[in-house]
Amino acid sequence: PNALGVRRLLPLNPIVKNYGAYEILRQLSGNLETYLKSSFPDIYREIAVIAQLQLVTGCKGKRIKREFEASYLNDLHPDISCSEYTVKGLISNLARRQDEMETFMQFYVVPGAQMLFDGTSIFTRAADSCARKGYNPDHKQETQIRLLYIFDRKSYTPVFFRMLPGNIADKSALCETIIASGCQNCIIIGDKGFYSKKNVSFLMENGFTFILPLQYNTKLIPVEFAENSDDHKFDGCFTYKKRIIWHKTMDCGIKGNKVHIYRDDNRKGREEFDFMQRKEADYECTEGLDIFDDKRRGMFAFVSNTGKTAKEDYFSYKERWDIEQCFDYLKNAVDIGAPYKRTNGELLAWAFINHISLLYFYGLVRTLRENELNDEYTPEDILAIGKNIYKVRGAGFNEYRLSEISKSDIELIKQLGVSLQ
């Protein structure tokens, strides 16, 4: 009471909930949560919540509970607990359910689609059998795990992954990954490292069409062809991104496969420059050094059974969207690391939750492309806008209201097909 004995009510603090980013992700996720519910009817909400929290806030461990309680997800799922203990329990539960994880991912594998295969390394100190010494991009050995990913070329979506020991080469796991994913009548487009005679035989026996790049030192480029410096040895040339690409097609075996050999002179110049830089960095004398001794610089080749021309196969491979960008998202936006996990199952469970985060993220990627906004905005831009949109409930009010949003942000969110309430 005050000096006159009149009791005054102190104003209560308003309740503010992080809203925009989560609602944007949910509305642009397509059938993601429906597929999760089908595969994990008992824990699908927990998986979705943690995947979204991780993507929006980058949080793990003890922070998850605080971020959950500060978000609108807490109001949507008031019965869910996101304490560190319950999250560990969820990971332990998922660790025993690899079959359900594969069933979920198979929803995204469309028969007849063009599937892109690539792998990436996750460096970790985890003391489990999947974390093995393997070569990093600098050709030095580090303890790592390999993730072999499949992408749908048309929908720009990562559809399936397998976790492999860090010392397993991607080409050794290609066949098993195709079988596990349930691919049927698909066009397989691999990156370097997937070609082997065994893989080609498997693909042909199972009716797959494929384009597989060859290693730099492949024996499928004849020595006499590489040594010949006359441009007339090529069938012709075409242009790609203001560069001239020379091409030659040769038969490969007796089953109709072709080897397309290409030479990119811009690439040749870069490789020769890199060669000289390495020599200078090693304090070697470069005077009189023959930088043209390697006749294969600038050359690369594909094995293909598509029946298409060298130019068509080249564009199918080169004009794909950038998988490396996806791996950047996976390692940066999603923050894939879980270095304190100790079993293969727990590492796989975290990799699966990271995969769900990536699917939410690629809902943004896909929507920006479909609305031709990807040159103006990145997915991170949209998330940044969403993070500044709140649900606010003041004292004496029973309903939440939206915080202030600029007119330009409202228009952008509408363009994406999202309705905020």
C-alpha positions as CSV (number, residue, x, y, z in Angstrom):
1,P,0.0,0.0,0.0
2,N,1.0,3.6,-0.5
3,A,1.1,6.3,2.2
4,L,-2.7,6.7,1.9
5,G,-3.2,3.0,2.5
6,V,-4.3,2.4,-1.1
7,R,-3.1,-1.0,-2.5
8,R,-1.6,-0.8,-6.0
9,L,-1.2,-3.7,-8.4
10,L,2.2,-4.0,-10.0
11,P,2.1,-4.6,-13.7
12,L,2.9,-8.2,-14.7
13,N,5.7,-8.8,-17.2
14,P,4.3,-9.7,-20.7
15,I,4.9,-13.2,-22.0
16,V,7.1,-13.2,-25.1
17,K,7.5,-16.3,-27.3
18,N,9.9,-16.8,-30.3
19,Y,7.5,-17.5,-33.1
20,G,8.2,-16.5,-36.7
21,A,11.2,-18.7,-37.6
22,Y,9.5,-21.9,-36.2
23,E,6.2,-21.1,-38.0
24,I,7.9,-20.4,-41.3
25,L,9.8,-23.7,-41.1
26,R,6.7,-25.7,-40.2
27,Q,4.6,-24.2,-43.0
28,L,7.2,-24.8,-45.6
29,S,8.2,-28.3,-44.6
30,G,5.7,-30.1,-46.8
31,N,4.8,-33.6,-45.6
32,L,7.8,-33.8,-43.2
33,E,5.8,-34.0,-40.0
34,T,3.2,-36.4,-41.6
35,Y,6.0,-38.8,-42.6
36,L,7.6,-38.5,-39.1
37,K,4.3,-39.3,-37.5
38,S,3.9,-42.4,-39.7
39,S,7.4,-43.7,-38.9
40,F,7.6,-42.6,-35.2
41,P,4.1,-42.3,-33.9
42,D,5.3,-42.1,-30.3
43,I,8.1,-39.6,-30.6
44,Y,7.5,-37.7,-33.8
45,R,6.8,-34.4,-32.0
46,E,9.9,-34.6,-29.9
47,I,12.1,-35.2,-33.0
48,A,10.5,-32.3,-34.9
49,V,10.9,-29.9,-31.9
50,I,14.5,-30.7,-31.3
51,A,15.3,-30.5,-35.0
52,Q,13.7,-27.0,-35.2
53,L,15.3,-25.8,-32.0
54,Q,18.7,-26.9,-33.2
55,L,18.3,-25.2,-36.6
56,V,17.0,-21.9,-35.3
57,T,19.1,-21.6,-32.2
58,G,22.1,-23.9,-32.7
59,C,21.5,-25.2,-29.2
60,K,22.3,-28.6,-27.7
61,G,22.5,-30.1,-24.2
62,K,21.4,-27.9,-21.3
63,R,20.3,-24.9,-23.5
64,I,17.6,-26.9,-25.3
65,K,15.2,-26.7,-22.4
66,R,15.6,-22.9,-22.1
67,E,15.2,-22.3,-25.8
68,F,12.1,-24.6,-25.9
69,E,10.4,-22.7,-23.1
70,A,11.1,-19.4,-24.8
71,S,9.5,-20.6,-28.0
72,Y,6.0,-20.9,-29.3
73,L,6.7,-24.6,-29.7
74,N,6.2,-24.9,-26.0
75,D,2.6,-23.7,-26.4
76,L,2.0,-26.1,-29.3
77,H,3.3,-29.0,-27.3
78,P,3.0,-28.2,-23.6
79,D,3.2,-31.8,-22.6
80,I,6.7,-32.3,-24.1
81,S,9.8,-32.0,-21.8
82,C,13.1,-30.8,-23.4
83,S,15.3,-31.2,-20.4
84,E,18.8,-32.6,-21.0
85,Y,17.7,-35.8,-19.4
86,T,14.7,-36.3,-21.7
87,V,16.7,-35.4,-24.8
88,K,19.3,-38.0,-23.9
89,G,16.4,-40.5,-23.5
90,L,15.1,-39.6,-26.9
91,I,18.6,-40.1,-28.4
92,S,18.8,-43.5,-26.7
93,N,15.4,-44.4,-28.1
94,L,16.3,-43.4,-31.6
95,A,19.6,-45.2,-31.4
96,R,17.7,-48.5,-31.4
97,R,15.4,-47.7,-34.4
98,Q,17.5,-47.6,-37.5
99,D,14.8,-49.4,-39.5
100,E,12.2,-46.7,-38.7
101,M,14.8,-44.0,-39.8
102,E,15.2,-45.7,-43.1
103,T,11.5,-46.1,-43.6
104,F,11.0,-42.4,-43.0
105,M,13.7,-41.4,-45.5
106,Q,12.3,-43.8,-48.1
107,F,9.2,-41.6,-48.3
108,Y,11.4,-39.0,-50.1
109,V,12.9,-41.4,-52.7
110,V,10.9,-41.0,-55.9
111,P,11.1,-43.8,-58.5
112,G,12.6,-42.6,-61.7
113,A,14.1,-39.5,-60.2
114,Q,17.7,-38.2,-60.8
115,M,19.6,-39.0,-57.6
116,L,22.9,-37.3,-56.8
117,F,25.3,-39.1,-54.6
118,D,28.1,-37.5,-52.5
119,G,29.8,-37.9,-49.1
120,T,31.2,-35.7,-46.4
121,S,33.3,-36.2,-43.3
122,I,32.4,-35.3,-39.8
123,F,35.4,-35.0,-37.5
124,T,34.9,-36.2,-34.0
125,R,36.7,-37.5,-30.9
126,A,33.9,-40.0,-30.1
127,A,35.3,-43.3,-29.0
128,D,33.2,-45.7,-31.0
129,S,33.7,-48.1,-33.9
130,C,32.4,-45.7,-36.6
131,A,34.9,-43.0,-35.7
132,R,38.0,-44.1,-37.6
133,K,41.1,-42.6,-39.1
134,G,40.4,-41.4,-42.6
135,Y,41.8,-38.8,-45.0
136,N,40.5,-35.3,-44.7
137,P,40.4,-32.8,-47.7
138,D,44.1,-32.0,-47.1
139,H,45.0,-35.7,-47.4
140,K,45.9,-35.9,-43.8
141,Q,44.4,-38.6,-41.5
142,E,41.9,-37.6,-38.8
143,T,39.4,-39.4,-36.7
144,Q,36.1,-39.0,-38.6
145,I,32.8,-40.4,-39.6
146,R,31.6,-40.5,-43.2
147,L,28.0,-39.5,-44.2
148,L,27.0,-40.8,-47.6
149,Y,24.1,-38.6,-48.9
150,I,21.5,-39.0,-51.7
151,F,19.9,-35.8,-53.1
152,D,16.9,-35.5,-55.4
153,R,18.1,-33.3,-58.3
154,K,14.6,-32.0,-59.1
155,S,13.3,-31.1,-55.7
156,Y,16.6,-29.9,-54.3
157,T,16.1,-32.2,-51.3
158,P,18.5,-34.4,-49.3
159,V,16.5,-37.6,-49.2
160,F,18.6,-40.3,-47.7
161,F,21.9,-40.8,-45.8
162,R,24.0,-43.6,-44.3
163,M,26.6,-43.3,-41.6
164,L,29.8,-45.1,-42.4
165,P,33.1,-45.7,-40.5
166,G,35.6,-42.9,-41.4
167,N,38.0,-45.3,-43.2
168,I,35.4,-46.6,-45.7
169,A,35.6,-45.3,-49.2
170,D,32.3,-44.0,-50.7
171,K,32.5,-46.4,-53.7
172,S,32.5,-49.3,-51.3
173,A,29.2,-48.3,-49.9
174,L,27.3,-47.2,-53.0
175,C,25.5,-50.4,-53.7
176,E,24.3,-51.0,-50.2
177,T,23.2,-47.4,-50.0
178,I,21.1,-47.7,-53.1
179,I,19.5,-50.9,-51.8
180,A,18.8,-49.3,-48.4
181,S,17.2,-46.2,-49.9
182,G,14.8,-48.3,-52.1
183,C,15.8,-46.4,-55.3
184,Q,14.0,-47.8,-58.4
185,N,14.6,-47.0,-62.0
186,C,16.6,-43.9,-60.9
187,I,19.3,-42.0,-62.7
188,I,22.4,-42.2,-60.5
189,I,24.8,-39.3,-60.8
190,G,27.8,-39.7,-58.6
191,D,30.7,-37.5,-57.8
192,K,34.4,-38.5,-58.0
193,G,35.1,-41.6,-55.9
194,F,32.1,-43.7,-56.8
195,Y,33.3,-45.4,-59.9
196,S,34.4,-49.0,-59.8
197,K,33.8,-52.0,-62.1
198,K,31.7,-53.6,-59.3
199,N,29.5,-50.6,-59.0
200,V,29.0,-50.3,-62.7
201,S,28.0,-54.0,-62.9
202,F,25.6,-53.6,-60.0
203,L,23.9,-50.6,-61.6
204,M,23.6,-52.3,-65.0
205,E,22.3,-55.5,-63.5
206,N,19.6,-53.6,-61.7
207,G,18.5,-51.4,-64.6
208,F,19.9,-48.1,-63.4
209,T,21.0,-45.3,-65.7
210,F,24.2,-43.6,-64.5
211,I,26.8,-40.9,-65.0
212,L,29.9,-41.6,-62.9
213,P,33.0,-39.3,-63.0
214,L,36.4,-41.1,-63.3
215,Q,39.4,-40.5,-61.1
216,Y,42.2,-38.3,-62.5
217,N,44.5,-41.2,-63.1
218,T,41.9,-43.5,-64.8
219,K,43.1,-46.0,-67.3
220,L,39.9,-45.5,-69.3
221,I,41.6,-42.4,-70.9
222,P,44.1,-44.0,-73.3
223,V,47.7,-42.9,-72.9
224,E,48.0,-42.2,-76.6
225,F,45.0,-39.9,-76.4
226,A,46.3,-37.9,-73.4
227,E,49.8,-37.6,-75.0
228,N,48.4,-36.3,-78.3
229,S,48.5,-32.5,-78.2
230,D,46.5,-32.0,-81.4
231,D,43.0,-30.6,-80.8
232,H,41.7,-32.5,-83.8
233,K,41.7,-35.7,-81.6
234,F,38.4,-34.4,-80.0
235,D,35.0,-34.8,-81.6
236,G,34.3,-31.1,-81.1
237,C,33.6,-28.5,-78.5
238,F,30.8,-26.5,-76.8
239,T,30.7,-23.6,-74.4
240,Y,29.8,-23.7,-70.7
241,K,29.8,-20.6,-68.5
242,K,32.0,-18.7,-71.0
243,R,34.5,-21.5,-71.2
244,I,35.3,-23.8,-74.2
245,I,34.9,-27.5,-73.4
246,W,36.5,-30.0,-75.8
247,H,34.9,-33.5,-75.8
248,K,35.6,-37.0,-77.1
249,T,33.3,-40.1,-76.8
250,M,34.7,-43.6,-76.8
251,D,33.2,-47.0,-76.3
252,C,33.7,-48.7,-72.9
253,G,33.3,-52.5,-72.9
254,I,30.8,-54.4,-74.9
255,K,27.6,-53.4,-73.2
256,G,27.0,-50.0,-74.7
257,N,28.6,-47.9,-72.0
258,K,30.5,-44.7,-73.1
259,V,33.4,-42.8,-71.8
260,H,33.1,-39.0,-72.4
261,I,36.5,-37.3,-72.2
262,Y,36.6,-33.5,-71.7
263,R,39.2,-30.8,-71.6
264,D,38.7,-27.4,-70.0
265,D,41.6,-25.1,-70.8
266,N,40.6,-22.7,-68.0
267,R,40.8,-25.6,-65.6
268,K,44.1,-26.6,-67.1
269,G,45.5,-23.1,-66.4
270,R,44.4,-23.3,-62.8
271,E,45.9,-26.7,-62.3
272,E,49.3,-25.6,-63.7
273,F,49.2,-22.5,-61.5
274,D,48.4,-24.6,-58.4
275,F,51.3,-27.0,-59.4
276,M,53.8,-24.1,-59.5
277,Q,52.5,-22.7,-56.2
278,R,53.0,-26.0,-54.5
279,K,56.5,-26.3,-55.9
280,E,57.4,-22.8,-54.8
281,A,55.9,-23.4,-51.3
282,D,58.2,-26.5,-51.0
283,Y,61.2,-24.3,-51.8
284,E,62.0,-26.2,-54.9
285,C,63.9,-24.7,-57.8
286,T,61.4,-24.1,-60.5
287,E,63.9,-22.9,-63.1
288,G,63.8,-25.3,-66.1
289,L,60.8,-27.2,-64.6
290,D,58.5,-28.6,-67.2
291,I,55.0,-27.7,-66.0
292,F,53.5,-29.4,-69.1
293,D,54.9,-32.8,-68.2
294,D,51.4,-34.0,-67.1
295,K,49.4,-34.1,-70.3
296,R,46.1,-34.8,-68.4
297,R,45.8,-31.4,-66.8
298,G,42.5,-29.9,-67.6
299,M,41.1,-33.4,-68.6
300,F,38.3,-35.3,-66.8
301,A,35.9,-38.0,-67.9
302,F,32.6,-39.7,-67.2
303,V,31.4,-43.2,-67.7
304,S,27.7,-43.2,-68.8
305,N,25.0,-45.4,-70.2
306,T,22.4,-42.7,-70.7
307,G,22.7,-42.9,-74.5
308,K,23.0,-39.1,-74.6
309,T,25.7,-36.9,-76.1
310,A,28.8,-35.8,-74.4
311,K,27.4,-32.3,-74.1
312,E,24.1,-33.5,-72.6
313,D,25.8,-35.7,-70.0
314,Y,28.2,-32.9,-69.1
315,F,25.3,-30.5,-68.5
316,S,23.4,-33.1,-66.5
317,Y,26.4,-33.4,-64.2
318,K,27.7,-29.8,-64.1
319,E,24.4,-28.0,-64.1
320,R,23.2,-29.7,-61.0
321,W,22.7,-27.6,-57.9
322,D,25.7,-27.5,-55.6
323,I,25.9,-30.4,-53.2
324,E,28.8,-28.7,-51.4
325,Q,26.4,-25.9,-50.5
326,C,24.2,-28.5,-48.8
327,F,27.1,-29.8,-46.8
328,D,28.0,-26.2,-45.8
329,Y,24.4,-25.9,-44.5
330,L,24.7,-29.2,-42.7
331,K,27.9,-28.2,-40.9
332,N,27.2,-24.6,-40.3
333,A,23.4,-23.8,-40.2
334,V,22.5,-27.1,-38.7
335,D,25.7,-27.6,-36.6
336,I,26.0,-31.3,-37.1
337,G,28.7,-32.0,-34.5
338,A,27.9,-34.2,-31.5
339,P,31.4,-35.0,-30.3
340,Y,30.4,-36.2,-26.9
341,K,28.4,-39.1,-28.2
342,R,30.0,-42.5,-27.5
343,T,28.1,-45.2,-29.4
344,N,27.4,-45.7,-33.1
345,G,23.6,-45.7,-32.3
346,E,23.8,-42.4,-30.5
347,L,25.8,-40.8,-33.3
348,L,23.3,-42.2,-35.9
349,A,20.4,-40.8,-33.8
350,W,22.0,-37.3,-33.8
351,A,22.8,-37.6,-37.5
352,F,19.1,-38.4,-38.1
353,I,18.0,-35.3,-36.1
354,N,20.4,-33.3,-38.1
355,H,18.9,-34.7,-41.3
356,I,15.4,-33.6,-40.1
357,S,16.8,-30.1,-39.4
358,L,18.2,-30.1,-43.0
359,L,14.8,-31.1,-44.4
360,Y,13.2,-28.1,-42.6
361,F,16.1,-25.9,-44.0
362,Y,15.6,-27.2,-47.5
363,G,11.9,-26.3,-47.3
364,L,13.2,-22.7,-47.3
365,V,15.7,-23.4,-50.1
366,R,13.1,-25.0,-52.3
367,T,10.5,-22.2,-51.7
368,L,12.9,-19.5,-52.5
369,R,13.8,-21.2,-55.7
370,E,10.2,-21.8,-56.7
371,N,9.4,-18.1,-56.1
372,E,12.5,-17.0,-57.9
373,L,13.8,-15.2,-54.8
374,N,17.0,-17.2,-54.3
375,D,19.1,-14.5,-55.9
376,E,17.8,-11.9,-53.5
377,Y,17.5,-13.8,-50.2
378,T,19.2,-16.7,-48.6
379,P,17.5,-19.2,-46.2
380,E,19.5,-17.6,-43.4
381,D,18.0,-14.2,-44.4
382,I,14.5,-15.6,-43.9
383,L,15.4,-17.3,-40.6
384,A,16.9,-14.0,-39.4
385,I,13.6,-12.2,-40.2
386,G,11.6,-14.9,-38.5
387,K,13.7,-14.7,-35.3
388,N,12.5,-11.1,-34.9
389,I,8.8,-12.1,-35.0
390,Y,7.3,-12.8,-31.6
391,K,4.0,-13.8,-30.0
392,V,3.3,-11.4,-27.1
393,R,0.7,-11.8,-24.4
394,G,0.3,-8.9,-22.0
395,A,-1.1,-8.9,-18.5
396,G,-4.9,-9.3,-18.5
397,F,-4.9,-10.7,-22.0
398,N,-5.9,-14.3,-22.8
399,E,-4.6,-14.4,-26.4
400,Y,-1.2,-13.8,-28.0
401,R,-0.6,-11.0,-30.5
402,L,2.1,-10.7,-33.1
403,S,4.9,-8.3,-32.5
404,E,5.5,-5.5,-35.0
405,I,6.6,-6.5,-38.5
406,S,7.8,-4.2,-41.2
407,K,5.7,-4.0,-44.3
408,S,8.5,-5.3,-46.5
409,D,8.9,-8.4,-44.3
410,I,5.2,-9.0,-44.3
411,E,5.1,-9.0,-48.1
412,L,8.2,-11.2,-48.4
413,I,6.6,-13.8,-46.0
414,K,3.4,-13.7,-48.0
415,Q,5.4,-14.3,-51.2
416,L,6.7,-17.5,-49.6
417,G,3.2,-18.7,-49.0
418,V,3.4,-18.4,-45.2
419,S,0.5,-17.0,-43.1
420,L,1.5,-15.7,-39.6
421,Q,-1.3,-15.3,-37.1
